[in-house]
Amino acid sequence: MALRHTANDRRGDPFDITSAAVALVDGHGTIRFWSAKAQTLLGYPAAEVLGRPATAVLAAEDSPASALAGARRVRDGWEGLITLRHRTGRRVRLAARGCPLRAEQGSGWLVVACDVVSSREWELDQAVMRGLLEESPIGIGVLDTELRFQWVNRVLAAMEGLPHGNGVDGTAASLRPGEVPPAVDWQARQVLMWGQVSPALEHVTPPPGLSRRNAQGHLRLRSSFPLRDLGGKTLGVCHTAVEVTAQDRARERLALVNEAAQRIGTTLDLDRTVQELAEVLVPRLADFVAIDLFHGVLGAKDLAPGPVAHGTLRRAAHLSVRKDLPEALVPVGEAPGYSAKSPQRRCLTTGRPIRDPVLDTTTWWLTGDERRLDKLVQLGVHTHLVVPLRARGATMGVVTLLRWENPDAFDEDDLLLVEELVALAAVCVDNARRFVREHNAALALQTSLLPPDLPDHCAVEVAYRYLPTDAEAGVGGDWFDVIPLSGARVALVVGDVVGHGIHAAASMGRLRAAVQTLADLDLPPDELLAHVDDLVLRQADEAEAASDNPMVIGATCVYAVYDPISRKLNVARAGHPTPAIAHLSEPVELPDIPAGPPLGLGGLPFESAEIELEEGSVVALYTDGLIEASDRDVDVGFERLCFALAHPDRPLEEICDTMVRILLPDHPRDDVAFLIARTRALTPDRVASWEVPADPRAVHEAREKTACQLAEWGLQDLGFSTELIVSELVTNAITHAAGPLGLRLVHERSLICEVSDTSNTSPHLRRAQSTDEGGRGLFLVAQVSQRWGTRYTARGKTIWAEQPLPGCGPR
């Protein structure tokens, strides 16, 4: 208990004159000084003892000679136990020290005393301290705040190879300041900086030339702590080190397993994981290691459970104590070519490790494999260990270990340790394989959901890039699309779903399908994004209801509609970067499009902006991964984007390559998708439009104008079907809608017929009964046209129908 409280009580020397009982006795044995502590211990006030002989306070039966009989000489004085008489008459046993005084005024004795318990506690404390510093196997050193050694004991000096010499009392070793090993210096700095440091386990390699069995190295446990005075001021650092000898194999194995757990599986990269296993095994356990995996593991495919009798192996990694790898018969990536009777094949078949403690030219499984036999004999390989690489019930490969520089054969302890390390690595390999498989599945899903090829359109010429990120980050939810619309218009779309992996890819597919469906309704960009926003909200509600740990579901999107007749681009965006427009005669523009909230927030409106473009302008839509692809400011990304688009007259594929080269690093951290489109314009001679009076007699006039225009375009073959379409659509508009009415014919890659009115009522296709007088108009229009539909505008609606041109198939 006394030792436990020593540090907390800050107990000092009980013979300190500031706290001990002090008495001064002159040469005649008369008491000349009596301290307050002496009064406390014996009860005599100073007035009663000063001037009296010292024998007055001794026990009655003791003489001065007998009182000091048990004392021992200490330098010029003495120390020991004496028995004194208390003022009350009882006997008091005290520990005392006496020191002779010699002065001109006369000689005498200075006596210092304390109670026996305090003295014995102090002696025990000093014995523990001397034993800890001198006799224990713990290396101890003291550094000042300048990180210079002030004192080391012999053990630490021997550990670190430091010079030392005996101190005055033989209990300490001195050291020249400044000679501090790196490991000690690092820990001491951490203590001075943070006030504490965690113990560190260090492996000390054996000196060269020793047998590994006899010199396996040492495990050295280091620890440091601050030294403070009574006021809390830091005086320095105490460093301790304890060395664990190599004979403690269990502790060494535990340390190696602990090290392997930290070093293996640092990434989800399969190649790196097997290389980390090899680095742990060589040279600590083997002189050479080869790791062979089945082709299905390297291809991230499903594996059959249990041992494997057949299968194609590929060398995944190998490592040697010699840099030139003389032991490797096959390079990484090639088949090792193990025979059926080889330990590797037998190990895979049985699922059990195989240990050959001695190899020579008579080893039975080497017969017939002259190439391997010659290599093993040439190197002097004497021991061979093969362990299956298995995790979660599946066999993924085999690990082969060889020794020739290490003279000791693999024993049972080595086998158990290697099995544990390989099992640890197998889980990491399987995790990497599963991650690659999931990444490939997500990439395949996303690729299948993206357009395989963009349609050729009269309104724009397009090019694109989709660059998935690396396997560590996972596939994202970026997508793009080009959607033909009615009236020769086209929609350009780029979006980005929050998150990575299969869920992000699936959400992307749902959003892309929703955008295509809503685009077929010819909704304005801002209204379309509002509907998509509602869809994302529903997806989030479904995910929350279906999972205890729902994922965040959200997306950003930019949707633009270009009309080649008016040459106007109508754009709306939902939390997405603004498009970039490269004009032919002006600098690249980043138009101020209202940003809008990201999809999935709900309750906030979207706005659109209309931009007039000259023919040949280049419009770039992209995801944020393009401008945030490296550790640079976003403004720098926009500047580089403008530079890449600075020459819009170049081929679009060349512009795409320039954007990738200038804006993207070798390994982008996020998926990147971008779509660039060069605008085209329909010349006025390809468009004909007329106002139609709301009079049934105007139907005949509309047919005649249509026939004349078709003749002018050389499309007389479409005369009958077009006049039928015009007749039915104009008749419906006159009958069911309100004026003014408009008729427009557009000659592009198909013939488009449009009839506009101011009504918001949408016509519906129905099958008329034989007794009905009407209801067959839209049915006839649907029969003779390739497709038809309704487009709503700010002033009403437009009903349109498209017909393929003669000699052209359907689009």
C-alpha positions in Angstrom: 0.0 0.0 0.0 2.9 2.4 0.8 4.4 2.0 -2.7 1.0 2.5 -4.3 0.6 5.9 -2.5 4.1 7.1 -2.9 3.6 9.0 -6.2 0.2 10.4 -5.1 1.4 11.5 -1.7 4.7 12.9 -3.2 6.4 11.4 -0.1 9.9 12.8 0.4 12.9 11.8 2.6 11.6 11.3 6.2 15.1 12.5 7.4 14.6 15.9 5.7 15.3 18.5 8.3 12.3 20.5 7.2 10.0 17.6 8.3 12.0 15.4 10.7 12.7 15.8 14.4 16.0 17.7 14.9 18.1 18.1 18.0 21.5 19.6 18.6 23.7 18.1 21.3 27.0 19.9 22.3 30.3 18.2 23.1 29.2 17.8 26.8 26.0 16.0 25.9 23.7 18.9 26.6 20.7 19.6 24.4 21.1 23.0 22.7 18.3 22.8 20.0 14.9 21.1 20.0 12.6 21.3 16.9 8.9 21.5 16.8 8.8 18.0 15.2 10.8 16.7 18.2 8.2 18.1 20.5 5.5 16.4 18.5 7.2 13.0 18.6 8.3 13.0 22.3 5.9 15.6 23.9 8.7 17.7 25.4 8.5 21.4 24.7 11.8 23.1 24.0 11.8 24.9 27.3 11.9 21.6 29.3 14.8 20.0 27.4 17.1 22.8 26.4 20.2 22.9 28.7 19.5 19.4 30.0 21.7 16.3 29.2 20.6 14.2 26.3 20.4 11.2 28.5 17.3 12.8 30.0 15.2 11.7 27.0 16.7 8.2 26.7 14.9 5.2 28.1 15.7 4.8 31.8 17.5 1.6 31.5 19.5 2.7 28.4 22.9 4.3 28.5 24.1 6.4 25.6 26.4 3.5 24.7 23.7 0.9 24.7 21.3 3.2 22.9 23.7 3.4 20.0 24.8 -0.2 20.1 22.7 -1.2 17.0 23.7 1.9 15.0 25.8 1.6 11.9 28.4 3.9 10.6 27.5 6.1 7.6 30.4 8.1 6.3 31.3 10.4 9.2 28.1 9.7 11.1 25.8 6.9 12.2 22.2 5.8 11.7 20.0 3.3 13.4 17.1 2.7 15.8 17.1 4.3 19.2 14.6 4.0 22.1 13.5 7.3 23.8 11.2 8.2 26.6 8.1 10.1 25.9 7.0 12.9 28.2 4.1 10.7 29.3 6.6 8.0 30.3 6.1 5.5 27.5 8.9 4.3 25.3 9.2 5.6 21.7 11.2 3.7 19.1 12.6 6.1 16.4 15.0 5.9 13.4 17.8 8.4 13.9 20.8 9.7 12.1 23.7 11.5 13.8 26.3 13.7 12.3 29.3 15.1 14.2 29.8 18.8 14.3 33.2 20.5 14.5 33.5 24.2 14.8 35.6 26.8 16.6 32.9 27.2 19.3 33.0 23.5 20.2 32.1 20.1 18.9 28.8 18.3 19.1 26.2 16.2 17.3 23.3 17.0 15.0 20.6 14.3 15.4 17.7 13.9 13.0 14.9 11.4 13.8 11.6 10.1 12.4 9.2 7.4 13.3 10.2 3.9 12.3 7.3 3.3 9.9 8.2 6.3 7.8 11.8 5.3 7.7 11.0 1.8 6.6 8.7 3.0 3.9 11.4 5.3 2.6 14.0 2.5 2.6 11.5 0.2 0.7 10.9 3.0 -1.9 14.6 3.4 -2.4 15.2 -0.3 -2.7 12.5 -0.5 -5.4 13.9 2.4 -7.2 17.4 0.9 -7.2 16.2 -2.5 -8.2 14.1 -1.0 -11.1 17.0 1.1 -12.4 19.8 -1.4 -11.9 18.5 -5.0 -11.5 15.4 -5.2 -13.6 15.5 -6.0 -17.4 13.8 -2.7 -18.2 15.9 -0.2 -20.1 15.3 3.3 -18.7 16.6 6.7 -19.9 15.9 10.3 -19.0 15.8 13.1 -21.6 15.5 16.8 -21.0 13.1 19.1 -22.9 15.7 19.6 -25.6 15.5 15.8 -26.3 19.0 15.2 -25.1 19.9 12.1 -23.0 20.8 13.1 -19.4 20.9 9.6 -17.9 20.5 6.0 -19.0 20.8 2.8 -17.1 23.0 0.0 -18.3 20.1 -2.0 -19.8 19.0 0.7 -22.2 22.6 1.5 -23.1 23.2 -2.1 -24.0 19.9 -2.2 -26.1 20.7 0.9 -28.1 24.5 0.5 -28.2 25.0 3.7 -26.3 28.2 4.7 -24.5 27.9 4.7 -20.7 29.9 5.0 -17.5 29.3 4.4 -13.8 27.9 7.2 -11.8 29.3 8.3 -8.4 27.2 5.8 -6.4 27.4 3.0 -9.0 23.6 3.1 -9.6 23.5 5.1 -12.8 25.2 5.4 -16.2 26.1 8.8 -17.7 25.8 9.6 -21.4 26.9 12.5 -23.6 23.8 14.6 -24.5 22.5 14.4 -28.0 23.0 10.7 -28.7 19.3 9.7 -29.1 18.2 6.8 -31.3 15.4 7.6 -33.8 12.7 5.5 -32.0 13.4 7.1 -28.7 13.5 10.6 -30.2 10.1 10.0 -32.0 8.3 8.9 -28.8 9.9 11.7 -26.7 8.7 14.3 -29.2 5.1 12.9 -29.0 5.2 13.1 -25.3 6.4 16.7 -25.3 3.8 17.6 -27.9 0.7 15.7 -26.6 1.6 14.9 -23.0 1.3 11.1 -23.6 2.0 8.4 -26.1 0.8 4.9 -26.7 3.3 2.0 -26.1 4.8 0.8 -29.4 5.8 -2.7 -30.3 9.0 -2.7 -32.4 10.6 -5.6 -34.2 14.3 -5.5 -34.1 16.0 -7.6 -36.9 18.8 -9.9 -35.9 22.4 -9.2 -36.8 23.4 -10.6 -40.2 25.1 -14.0 -40.3 23.2 -15.7 -37.5 20.9 -18.6 -37.8 17.2 -17.5 -37.9 16.4 -20.2 -35.4 19.0 -18.8 -33.0 18.5 -15.2 -33.9 14.9 -14.6 -34.8 15.2 -10.9 -33.7 13.5 -9.2 -30.9 10.2 -7.6 -30.0 10.9 -4.4 -28.1 8.1 -2.7 -26.3 8.7 1.0 -25.9 6.9 3.6 -23.8 7.6 7.1 -22.7 6.0 9.5 -20.2 6.6 13.1 -19.0 8.6 13.9 -15.9 7.0 16.9 -13.9 8.0 18.7 -10.8 5.6 19.3 -7.9 4.2 22.4 -9.6 3.3 20.4 -12.8 6.1 21.8 -15.0 7.6 19.4 -17.5 11.2 18.7 -16.7 11.8 16.1 -19.3 10.8 12.6 -20.6 11.4 9.2 -19.2 11.8 6.5 -21.8 11.5 2.7 -21.1 12.1 -0.3 -23.3 11.5 -4.0 -22.6 13.0 -6.6 -24.9 11.2 -9.8 -25.6 13.6 -12.5 -26.8 13.0 -14.6 -29.9 12.6 -17.7 -27.8 9.0 -16.6 -26.9 7.6 -18.0 -30.2 4.0 -17.5 -29.1 4.5 -13.8 -28.5 6.3 -13.4 -31.8 3.5 -15.2 -33.7 1.0 -12.9 -32.0 3.0 -9.8 -33.0 3.3 -11.1 -36.6 -0.4 -11.8 -36.8 -1.1 -8.3 -35.4 1.2 -6.8 -38.0 -0.4 -8.8 -40.8 -3.9 -7.6 -39.7 -2.6 -4.0 -40.2 -0.7 -4.6 -43.5 -2.9 -6.9 -45.4 -6.2 -5.7 -46.9 -5.4 -2.0 -46.8 -7.2 -1.6 -50.1 -9.8 -3.4 -52.1 -7.4 -4.0 -54.9 -6.9 -7.7 -55.5 -3.4 -7.5 -56.8 -2.3 -5.3 -54.0 -3.8 -7.5 -51.4 -1.9 -10.7 -52.5 1.3 -8.6 -52.7 0.8 -7.5 -49.1 0.5 -11.2 -48.0 3.8 -11.9 -49.8 5.5 -9.0 -48.1 4.4 -10.3 -44.7 5.7 -13.8 -45.3 9.1 -12.8 -46.8 11.6 -12.8 -45.2 10.1 -13.4 -41.8 8.8 -16.9 -42.5 10.1 -17.9 -46.0 12.8 -17.1 -48.5 10.3 -17.3 -51.4 6.6 -17.2 -51.6 4.3 -17.8 -54.6 0.6 -17.0 -54.6 -1.5 -18.7 -57.3 -5.2 -17.9 -57.7 -7.9 -19.5 -59.8 -9.0 -17.7 -62.9 -12.4 -17.2 -61.5 -11.0 -15.2 -58.6 -9.1 -12.9 -60.9 -12.2 -12.5 -63.0 -14.3 -11.8 -59.9 -16.6 -14.7 -60.7 -18.7 -16.9 -58.3 -16.7 -19.8 -56.8 -17.8 -23.3 -55.9 -17.6 -24.3 -52.2 -15.2 -26.8 -50.9 -11.9 -28.2 -52.3 -11.3 -27.9 -56.0 -9.9 -30.8 -58.1 -9.7 -28.9 -61.4 -9.3 -25.3 -62.4 -7.0 -22.9 -64.1 -4.5 -21.3 -61.8 -2.7 -18.0 -62.6 0.3 -16.6 -60.7 -1.0 -13.6 -58.8 2.2 -12.6 -56.9 5.5 -13.9 -55.8 8.3 -12.4 -53.7 11.9 -13.5 -52.8 14.6 -12.5 -50.5 16.6 -12.0 -53.7 15.6 -9.1 -55.9 16.2 -11.0 -59.2 13.6 -13.6 -58.3 15.7 -16.6 -59.4 13.1 -19.0 -57.9 10.2 -17.9 -60.2 9.6 -20.3 -63.0 6.6 -18.3 -64.4 5.9 -14.6 -64.5 2.9 -13.0 -62.8 -0.3 -13.6 -64.8 0.9 -16.9 -66.3 -0.2 -20.4 -65.5 2.3 -22.1 -63.1 1.7 -25.6 -64.7 1.6 -27.7 -61.6 1.3 -31.5 -62.3 -1.5 -33.6 -60.8 0.8 -35.1 -58.2 2.4 -31.8 -57.1 1.7 -30.6 -53.6 -0.2 -27.6 -54.9 -2.8 -29.8 -56.8 -3.0 -32.3 -53.9 -3.5 -29.4 -51.5 -6.3 -27.9 -53.6 -8.0 -31.3 -54.0 -8.0 -32.2 -50.3 -8.2 -28.7 -48.9 -5.4 -29.5 -46.4 -1.9 -28.0 -46.2 1.1 -30.1 -47.2 4.5 -29.7 -45.5 7.6 -31.4 -46.9 10.3 -30.8 -44.2 13.1 -32.2 -46.5 13.4 -32.0 -50.2 16.0 -33.7 -52.4 16.4 -35.3 -55.8 14.5 -38.4 -54.6 11.3 -36.5 -53.6 8.6 -38.5 -55.4 6.4 -35.7 -56.7 9.4 -34.0 -58.4 10.0 -37.0 -60.7 8.9 -36.0 -64.2 9.2 -32.3 -63.4 12.8 -31.8 -64.4 12.4 -28.0 -64.7 11.3 -27.6 -61.1 13.7 -30.2 -59.8 16.7 -28.4 -61.4 15.6 -25.1 -60.0 15.1 -26.4 -56.5 18.5 -28.2 -56.5 20.3 -25.2 -58.0 19.0 -22.9 -55.2 19.4 -25.5 -52.4 15.8 -25.4 -51.4 15.4 -27.8 -48.5 11.9 -27.3 -47.2 8.5 -26.8 -48.9 5.1 -25.7 -47.5 1.9 -25.4 -49.4 -1.3 -23.9 -47.8 -4.7 -23.5 -49.5 -6.1 -20.0 -49.7 -9.7 -20.4 -48.5 -12.4 -18.1 -47.2 -16.1 -18.5 -46.6 -16.1 -22.1 -47.7 -14.6 -21.4 -51.1 -11.1 -22.3 -52.3 -9.5 -19.4 -54.2 -5.9 -20.5 -54.7 -2.8 -21.9 -53.1 0.3 -20.3 -51.3 3.7 -21.9 -51.7 6.6 -21.2 -49.3 10.3 -22.2 -49.8 13.4 -22.0 -47.6 17.0 -22.3 -48.5 18.8 -19.4 -46.8 17.0 -20.2 -43.6 18.6 -23.4 -42.4 15.6 -24.5 -40.4 12.8 -26.6 -41.9 9.2 -25.6 -41.5 7.8 -27.1 -38.2 4.3 -27.4 -36.8 4.5 -23.9 -35.3 5.4 -22.5 -38.6 2.5 -24.3 -40.3 0.0 -23.0 -37.7 1.3 -19.5 -38.1 1.2 -19.6 -41.9 -2.3 -21.0 -41.9 -3.5 -18.2 -39.7 -1.8 -15.5 -41.9 -3.2 -17.1 -45.1 -6.7 -17.3 -43.6 -6.5 -13.7 -42.7 -5.4 -12.8 -46.2 -8.0 -15.1 -47.8 -10.8 -13.0 -46.3 -9.2 -9.8 -47.7 -8.8 -11.5 -51.1 -12.4 -12.6 -51.0 -13.6 -9.1 -50.0 -11.6 -7.6 -52.9 -13.0 -10.2 -55.3 -16.6 -9.5 -54.1 -16.0 -5.8 -54.4 -14.7 -6.1 -58.0 -17.7 -8.4 -58.8 -20.1 -5.8 -57.5 -18.3 -3.0 -59.3 -18.4 -4.9 -62.5 -22.1 -5.7 -62.0 -22.8 -2.1 -61.3 -20.8 -1.0 -64.3 -22.5 -3.5 -66.5 -25.9 -2.4 -65.2 -25.1 1.3 -65.7 -23.7 0.7 -69.2 -26.8 -1.3 -70.2 -29.0 1.6 -69.0 -27.1 4.2 -70.9 -27.9 4.7 -74.6 -25.8 2.3 -76.6 -25.6 4.9 -79.4 -27.0 8.3 -79.8 -29.5 8.9 -82.6 -28.5 11.0 -85.6 -30.6 14.1 -85.6 -31.1 17.0 -88.0 -31.0 19.6 -85.2 -27.7 18.7 -83.7 -24.4 16.8 -84.2 -23.5 15.1 -80.9 -20.5 13.4 -79.2 -20.1 12.2 -75.7 -17.9 10.5 -73.1 -18.7 8.4 -70.1 -15.8 7.6 -67.8 -16.5 5.5 -64.8 -14.3 6.0 -61.8 -11.9 3.3 -60.4 -13.1 0.3 -58.4 -12.3 1.9 -55.0 -14.9 4.6 -55.3 -17.5 2.4 -57.1 -19.7 3.1 -60.2 -21.7 6.3 -59.9 -25.1 7.3 -61.3 -24.1 9.7 -64.1 -26.1 9.5 -67.3 -26.8 11.4 -70.6 -29.3 11.2 -73.3 -30.4 12.7 -76.6 -34.2 12.5 -77.2 -35.8 13.4 -80.5 -38.9 15.6 -80.0 -41.7 16.8 -82.2 -41.3 19.7 -84.6 -37.7 18.7 -85.4 -36.6 19.6 -81.9 -34.2 17.7 -79.7 -33.7 17.3 -76.0 -30.3 17.1 -74.5 -30.0 15.6 -71.0 -27.2 15.1 -68.5 -27.8 13.9 -64.9 -26.0 12.6 -61.8 -27.5 10.4 -59.1 -26.2 10.7 -55.5 -24.0 7.8 -54.3 -22.2 4.9 -56.0 -22.8 1.2 -56.7 -25.7 -0.8 -58.0 -28.3 1.2 -56.2 -27.0 4.4 -57.8 -27.0 2.7 -61.2 -30.5 1.4 -60.8 -31.8 4.8 -59.7 -30.1 6.3 -62.7 -32.0 3.9 -65.0 -35.3 4.8 -63.4 -34.7 8.5 -63.8 -33.5 8.2 -67.4 -36.7 6.2 -68.2 -38.8 8.8 -66.5 -37.1 11.7 -68.3 -37.7 9.9 -71.7 -41.3 9.3 -70.9 -41.9 12.9 -69.8 -40.0 14.2 -72.8 -42.5 12.3 -75.1 -45.2 14.4 -73.6 -43.4 17.5 -74.9 -43.3 19.1 -71.4 -41.3 22.4 -71.0 -37.9 21.8 -69.3 -39.0 23.4 -66.0 -42.2 21.4 -65.8 -40.4 18.2 -66.7 -37.9 18.7 -63.9 -40.8 19.3 -61.4 -42.3 15.9 -62.4 -38.9 14.2 -62.1 -38.5 15.8 -58.6 -41.8 14.2 -57.5 -40.5 10.8 -58.8 -37.3 11.1 -56.8 -39.3 11.9 -53.7 -41.4 8.8 -54.2 -38.2 6.7 -54.6 -36.9 8.1 -51.3 -40.1 7.3 -49.5 -40.1 3.7 -50.9 -36.4 3.2 -49.9 -37.1 4.5 -46.4 -40.1 2.2 -46.0 -38.3 -0.9 -47.3 -35.0 -0.6 -45.3 -34.1 0.0 -41.6 -31.1 1.9 -42.9 -32.4 3.9 -45.9 -29.9 5.4 -48.3 -29.9 9.1 -49.4 -31.6 9.3 -52.8 -31.2 12.4 -54.8 -29.9 13.6 -58.2 -29.0 16.6 -60.2 -30.0 17.2 -63.8 -29.9 19.6 -66.7 -32.5 19.4 -69.4 -32.2 21.5 -72.6 -34.5 21.6 -75.7 -33.1 23.0 -78.9 -35.4 24.1 -81.8 -33.5 24.2 -85.1 -36.2 26.4 -86.7 -36.1 29.2 -84.2 -32.5 28.4 -83.2 -33.4 28.8 -79.5 -32.2 26.6 -76.6 -34.6 26.3 -73.6 -32.7 25.1 -70.5 -33.6 24.3 -66.9 -31.4 22.7 -64.3 -31.8 21.1 -60.9 -28.7 21.7 -58.8 -26.5 20.9 -61.8 -23.6 22.8 -63.3 -24.6 25.3 -65.9 -24.1 24.3 -69.6 -21.2 25.9 -71.5 -21.8 27.4 -74.9 -19.0 28.0 -77.4 -20.1 30.6 -79.9 -18.4 31.0 -83.3 -17.6 34.7 -82.9 -17.7 35.2 -79.2 -15.9 33.8 -76.1 -17.2 30.7 -74.5 -20.2 31.5 -72.3 -21.4 30.0 -69.0 -25.0 31.4 -69.2 -26.7 32.3 -66.0 -29.4 29.6 -65.9 -31.5 29.6 -62.7 -29.9 26.8 -60.6 -33.0 25.2 -59.1 -32.8 22.8 -56.2 -31.4 19.3 -56.6 -34.0 16.6 -57.4 -35.5 15.0 -54.3 -35.9 18.1 -52.1 -39.4 18.9 -53.2 -41.6 22.0 -52.7 -39.3 24.4 -54.6 -39.9 25.6 -58.2 -37.8 25.2 -61.2 -37.1 27.9 -63.8 -35.9 27.9 -67.4 -34.1 30.3 -69.6 -34.1 30.7 -73.4 -30.9 31.4 -75.3 -30.7 32.1 -79.0 -27.8 30.4 -80.8 -26.2 30.8 -84.1 -25.8 27.7 -86.3 -22.6 25.8 -85.5 -22.4 26.8 -81.9 -21.3 24.0 -79.5 -23.3 23.3 -76.3 -21.6 21.2 -73.6 -23.6 19.5 -70.8 -21.5 17.7 -68.1 -21.6 16.3 -64.6 -19.7 17.9 -61.7 -17.0 15.3 -61.8 -15.6 17.0 -64.9 -14.8 20.3 -63.2 -14.1 18.8 -59.8 -11.9 16.0 -61.0 -8.8 16.9 -59.0 -7.8 18.9 -55.9 -8.3 22.3 -57.6 -10.7 25.1 -57.2 -14.0 24.8 -59.2 -13.3 28.1 -60.9 -10.1 26.6 -62.3 -12.2 23.7 -63.7 -14.5 26.2 -65.4 -11.5 28.0 -66.9 -10.1 24.8 -68.3 -13.5 23.8 -69.7 -13.8 27.2 -71.5 -10.2 26.6 -72.9 -11.1 23.2 -74.2 -14.2 24.6 -76.0 -12.4 27.6 -77.3 -12.4 26.4 -80.9 -15.9 25.1 -81.7 -15.2 24.6 -85.4 -13.0 21.5 -84.6 -14.5 18.0 -84.9 -16.5 17.1 -81.9 -14.5 13.9 -81.1 -11.4 16.0 -81.0 -13.1 18.4 -78.6 -14.0 15.5 -76.4 -10.5 14.2 -76.3 -9.2 17.7 -75.4 -11.7 18.0 -72.5 -10.6 14.6 -71.1 -6.9 15.5 -71.5 -7.2 19.0 -69.9 -9.8 18.5 -67.3 -9.4 14.9 -66.0 -6.5 13.3 -64.0 -5.4 9.8 -64.6 -7.7 8.4 -61.9 -10.7 10.6 -61.4 -12.4 10.3 -58.0 -15.9 10.4 -59.4 -17.7 9.2 -62.6 -17.7 11.7 -65.4 -20.2 12.1 -68.2 -20.5 14.9 -70.7 -22.4 15.5 -73.9 -21.5 18.1 -76.5 -23.7 19.1 -79.4 -23.1 21.3 -82.4 -26.3 23.1 -83.4 -27.8 23.0 -86.9 -30.6 25.2 -88.3 -33.4 24.5 -90.8 -33.4 27.1 -93.5 -36.7 29.0 -94.2 -37.3 27.2 -97.4 -37.7 23.9 -95.4 -40.6 25.3 -93.4 -44.0 26.5 -94.7 -46.7 27.9 -92.4 -50.2 29.5 -92.9 -53.0 30.9 -90.8 -56.2 28.9 -91.3 -59.6 30.7 -90.8 -62.1 28.9 -88.4 -64.3 28.1 -91.3 -65.1 24.6 -92.7 -64.5 26.0 -96.2 -60.8 26.6 -95.2 -60.2 22.9 -95.2 -60.2 22.7 -98.9 -57.8 25.7 -99.2 -55.4 24.1 -96.7 -55.3 20.9 -98.7 -54.5 22.9 -101.9 -51.7 24.8 -100.2 -50.3 21.6 -98.8 -50.3 20.0 -102.3 -48.5 23.0 -103.8 -45.8 23.0 -101.1 -45.2 19.2 -101.5 -44.9 19.7 -105.2 -42.3 22.4 -104.6 -40.4 20.1 -102.3 -40.7 17.2 -104.7 -42.8 15.1 -102.3 -45.8 14.5 -104.5 -45.7 10.8 -103.5 -46.8 11.9 -100.0 -49.6 14.1 -101.4 -52.6 11.8 -100.6 -51.6 10.9 -97.1 -50.5 14.4 -96.2 -53.7 16.0 -97.5 -55.7 13.4 -95.5 -53.7 14.3 -92.4 -54.2 18.1 -93.0 -57.9 17.6 -93.7 -58.6 15.6 -90.5 -56.5 17.8 -88.2 -57.8 21.1 -89.5 -61.4 19.8 -89.4 -60.9 18.7 -85.8 -59.5 22.1 -84.9 -62.3 24.0 -86.5 -64.9 21.7 -85.0 -63.6 21.3 -81.4 -61.2 24.2 -80.8 -61.0 28.0 -81.1 -59.0 30.2 -83.4 -56.7 31.5 -84.5 -55.5 28.3 -86.2 -52.2 27.6 -87.8 -50.9 25.0 -90.2 -47.1 24.3 -90.6 -45.2 21.8 -92.7 -41.6 21.0 -91.9 -39.3 19.2 -94.3 -36.4 17.6 -92.6 -35.6 13.9 -92.4 -39.3 13.3 -92.2 -42.3 15.3 -93.3 -44.0 17.0 -90.3 -47.5 18.3 -90.4 -48.6 20.5 -87.4 -51.9 22.2 -86.7 -52.1 24.7 -83.8 -55.0 26.2 -82.0 -55.7 28.0 -78.7 -57.5 25.2 -76.9 -56.0 23.1 -74.2 -58.3 20.2 -74.9 -56.3 17.1 -76.0 -57.8 14.8 -78.7 -57.9 11.1 -78.0 -57.7 8.2 -80.5 -60.8 6.0 -80.3 -62.3 3.2 -82.3 -65.6 4.4 -83.8 -68.6 2.1 -84.0 -70.2 1.3 -87.4 -73.2 3.5 -86.6 -71.1 6.5 -85.5 -70.9 9.5 -87.9 -67.5 10.7 -86.6 -64.6 9.6 -84.5 -62.5 8.2 -87.3 -60.2 11.2 -88.0 -57.4 10.6 -85.6 -57.6 6.8 -86.3 -56.9 7.6 -90.0 -54.1 10.0 -89.1 -52.5 7.3 -86.9 -52.7 4.8 -89.8 -51.0 6.9 -92.4 -48.4 8.6 -90.2 -45.3 7.2 -88.6 -46.1 8.8 -85.3 -48.3 11.6 -84.0 -49.0 13.5 -80.7 -49.9 16.7 -79.0 -47.6 19.4 -77.8 -48.9 22.1 -75.4 -47.7 25.7 -75.7 -48.2 28.9 -73.7 -51.0 29.9 -76.2 -52.7 26.5 -76.6 -51.6 23.2 -78.2 -50.2 21.8 -81.4 -51.2 18.4 -82.9 -48.5 17.0 -85.1 -47.9 14.0 -87.3 -44.8 12.7 -89.0 -44.3 10.7 -92.1 -41.1 9.1 -93.4 -39.8 10.5 -96.6 -39.9 8.3 -99.7 -36.9 6.0 -99.8 -36.3 6.4 -96.0 -37.2 3.9 -93.4 -38.7 4.8 -90.0 -36.4 6.7 -87.7 
